[in-house]
Amino acid sequence: MTIRHLKIFIYVCECGGVTKAAEALHMVQPAVSTTISELEKFYNVSLFDRINQRLVLTPMGKELLVKAKNVLAGFDDFETAANFGGQNPYIRIGSSLTLGKTVLPRYISLIKERLPNLKPSFFINRTAAIEEKIECGAIDFGIVEGIVRSPYLKITPIGGDRLIAVCSPRDIKKSVCLEELTKYPLLLREIGSASRDLLSKNLAERHLSVEPFAESVSNEALVSLAKDGNGIAILPEGIVKDAIEHGSLCELTITDAVLMRTHYIVTHKNKHFNSLCQAAFHLLSEQAATCC
């Protein structure tokens, strides 16, 4: 078996079928089908179920897809490092949305100042998306808040932050309990985000639930809605700190809960860094800890 077999397998999975994978790879369809068959026969494993003329990954296929991506990413790292004499200057760094605003700007400045030979690229998205990218080797390491579920990843706690309730200063109420909070129009991050997960966990412990007035993947959109008096937003303190100081938002104290989150540096358990990338990793650890 070769790297080519793994690459074609990955393309079939990501393109959703043999035909589209063949088009993307500029190959004929029978050649792609043959490659998949060779993989299955060589390892005596079923990668796909054939359902209604569609390929659906088997549970084993899903597990092997992750490993195939890791192998391919490792091969790419090898080639790049070899081409640069062992000091691969390229690194891919992930950040959750909140930390992309509160930690990443200063970190980028420090990289330019202290590691001028490094060529970083950044991916900013939800914690779950960062986790997925690191797991498959598309990102070298990242910083996130919230729960990391993958058994393939190593997490290092480096501090945390607090979610707070904020609203327009026109709302004269200054404190609420969680049960009272659910009766107001709430402006929340989407289901699956670290912020929403933490709030939902605290509500569930009290047998409470909520149907938000608005939900969004954008912290900034929720801030704007809250400023205009459309409800109460539950957001990281670092995101709304400036608005509170400028008087466009005010904090409502939640009397019966403290919504604290942990921040983590995340890497793949099998990831190995050269000295230049190791320096970038430690720099992020130091910078994140001072900001958290």
N, C-alpha and C positions, 0 to 999 in steps of 0.2 A: 504494500500500500504506500502511496505517496502523498505529498502535500497537495498535489493536484486533486486527488480523490476527496480530501477533506474540504478543499475550496469549493468543489462542485456540490458536495453535500450541503454546505452552508448556503450556497446560492439557491439551491432548490428550496430549502427551508424558508429563506428570507423572501424569495420571489413568489412563494406560494404554489409552486408546481414546476414541472420539467420544462414545459414550453417557454415560460417566461425566463427561467434560468438559462435555457439555451440561447435565447435572444440576448440576454445581458452578457453572456460569456462569448457570444459570437460563435456558437457551436451548433451542430445539427442536433435535433432532439434525440435521435437514437443513441448518439454518443453519450449524452447526459444520462439517459436511462440505463445504458450499459454500465456506466461508472457506479451508479447507485446499486445496481445488481451485484457488481463485483465486491463492493463494500459489504453488502449483506451476506454474500456467500463466503467471503474470506473469513469474516468474524462469526459466521453462523448466527446472525442476529437479524431481527426484523426492525428496520428503521421507520417504516411507514405502514399504516393500514390503508388499503385501497377501498375507499368508500364513495360510491356513486361517482366513479371516475375522478375522484379527488384524492390527493395524498394527504393523510393526516398523521402527524408524528405520533409514534407509540411512546409510552412512558420511557422506555429505554432510549428511543430516538431523541427525546428531549434531553435526557441526561448526557448522551453522547454529543449532542449539538453544543452544549456548554464546553465540554472538553475539547471538541474540535476547534472551537473559536479560541480557546486558550492556547492550543498547539499552534494555530496559525498566527496568533498575536505574538507568541514566543519566537516563531520563525522570523516574523517581520522585525522584531527587536534584535534578533541575532544579525540579520543582514544589515540593519541600520548601524548597529554598534560596530560590526566588522568594517563597514565602510568608513567609519570615523575613528578607527584605531582603538576601539574599546570604550570611547567616551561619546556615546550617543547624546547629542545636545537636545534632542527632541523629547518632550514630555507632555503628556495629556493629563490635565487636572480637572476634577469634577467638583462642583459645589452645589449645595441645595440653594433654593431661591433666596431664603433669608440671609444665609451666610454669604451668598453672592453679593449682597448689598453691604453687609456689615463688616465682613472680613476680607473679601477678595480684593477690593480696590487697593488697600494698603499692601497686601501681599504682592500684588503685581508690581507695585512701585519698588518693593524690596528686592524682588527678583532682578529688575532692571539695574538696581543699584549694586547688589552684592554678587549676582550671578549673570554678568552680561553675556557670557557665551551660551547660556541656556536659551533654547527656543521653545517656549511653552505655548500650548493652546488650551482653551478652557471650555468646559461644557457645564452650563448652569441649568438645572432642572429640579424636579421633585426628588426627594430622597430615594424613592423606589427606582427612578430612572437612573440615578447615579449608581445605585447598587447593581443594577442589571449591567450597566456598561463596564463596571470594574470586574464583575463576575466573568464576563466574556472576553476581557482583555482589551476592550476599546478605550478604557481609561486606565492610567497607571495608579492613581490614588485620588482620594477625594475627602471632602469635609462635609458632614451632614449632621442634621439633628433628627431625633426620632429613632425608631426601632429599625435595626438592620437584621434581616431574617436569614440571609443566605449562610449555609454552613461552610461555604468556600471562602468566606471573607474574614479578615482579622480586624477588630475594632479596638481603638485606643481612646478612652475618654479624655477630653481636654477642656472640660468646663461645661457651661450650659447657659441657658437663658430662661426668661420668664414670659409666659403669655399674659397679657392684661386685657381687660375690657375697656374700650374707649368709645366715646360718643361726642356729639357736638356739645359745646359749652352751653347751648340753649337748654339742654336737659339738666334740670336742677338736682336730680337724684345723684347722690354721691357714693352709695354702696348698695349692693344687692347680694342675695344668696343665690346659689345655682338654680334653685327651683324658681325663684323670681325671674332670674335671667331668661329662662326658657319662655316666658310670657311676652318678652319684648321682640320686636323685629330684629333678627340676628343676621349679621354679615360675616360669613364664614369662608374659610378656605375649603377646597373641594375634598370629598371623601378620598381617603388614601394619603392625604398630606400629613406631615408630622403634627402640624397644629391641630387639624381636625381630629386626628386619632387620639391625641392627648385629651382634648375636650370631651370627646365621645366616651372615653374610658372613665373620666370623672363623673359624667352624667349617668353612665350605666351602673356605676357603683351605688348610686342613689335611686336607681330604677327610674331615671328620667330620660327623655329623648327630646329631640328638637327638629323642627322643620324650618330651615333658614329662610329668611326673606330674600337673601341673595347669597350665592356662593360663587367663588372665582378662583382661578389659579394665580391671580395677580394680587399681591399684597397692596399694591398702589391703587388698584381699582376699589378695593374695600376701604382703604383710607379715604378716598375721595367721597364715597357714598356716606361714610360716617361723618365727615366734615359737613356735608350738606343736610345732615339731620335725618338720614334715612334709616337709622337703627344703631345698634351696638355692634361693634366689630371686636372680635377676639384675635389679637395679633401679637407677634413678638415685640417686646418692649423696645428693642433696638430699632425696629421699623417705624415706630410711632413717637419715639423720644423727641425728635425735633418739632413735630406738630404739637405735642403737649407743651413744650417750652415756648413755642410761638403763640399759644393760646387758641389754636384752631381745633384742637381736640382736648378733652379732659378724661382723666382716668376714673373709672368706677371701681371701687374696691369690691372684690368678691370675698364675702365674709367667711365662707366655709370651705374654701379650697385655695391652694397655691399651685398654679399650673406651671411647674418647672420642667424643663426639658434638658437632656444631656446632649452635648455635641461630641462627635466622634471623628477621628481620622480613620479612614477606611482603606485597606489594601487587600489584595488577594493573598491568601496564605502562601501561594507558590511564587509570588512576585519577587524578583531579585533586581536590585538597582545598582547601576554603576555609581562611582563616587559623586559625579555631578548631579545626578538625579536624587541620590541620597541626601545631598546638601539641600536640594529643593524641598524634599520631604521634611527635613528637620526645621527648615525655615518656616514652613507652613505650620508645623506643630507649635513653634515658638510664637508666631504671630497670632494664631487662633487662640492660644491660651491667654494672651494679653488682652484680646478683644472680648472674650467670653465672660 
